[in-house]
Amino acid sequence: MTAVIGIIGAEVPRQLVLAAGAAPRPLPGSWDGGLDDRAAALLGTVDPVVTGILTELLAGRHSDLAGLIVCNDTQSHLRLFYVLRMPARRGPSSRAPARPAAGGQCRKRAPTRCSSSKR
């Protein structure tokens, strides 16, 4: 059975996925359908199409995918990429991103290093 890779965005040449021995499946999203409150809270103010894609992913509608490629076509796609990375940063037991706290920030954040030009 050939692995199926979901593709969000238009900047991935399908031939690369095919050359890797997988089948590409575009996930274009839709203007129709309901939007999950959790997806909207995680993404903030982005277009409803991308919120719809996250709603589908959180609902498990694409659980047959072996992988997912998110292109950096738009700011909304970039935001979706970072939201989808959250479970990977928390560990394999985490399945879906947590809902952000009231201030819009996630409850847990990975430690970050900042460099300062002041000495």
VENMO-V730556 format. One record per residue. D_CENTER is the distance of its C-alpha to the mean C-alpha in whole Angstrom. Layout:
d_center = (D_CENTER;D_CENTER)
This chain:
d_center = (25;23;19;17;13;11;11;9;11;15;16;15;19;19;22;20;18;22;24;22;23;20;19;17;15;14;11;13;12;16;18;19;18;18;15;14;16;13;10;12;13;10;9;13;15;13;14;14;13;9;10;11;8;7;10;11;8;10;13;13;14;12;14;16;13;14;11;8;9;7;10;11;13;13;12;10;7;8;7;4;4;6;5;4;7;9;10;11;13;15;16;16;17;14;12;10;10;13;14;15;19;21;21;17;17;15;18;18;17;18;21;21;24;25;28;31;33;36;38)
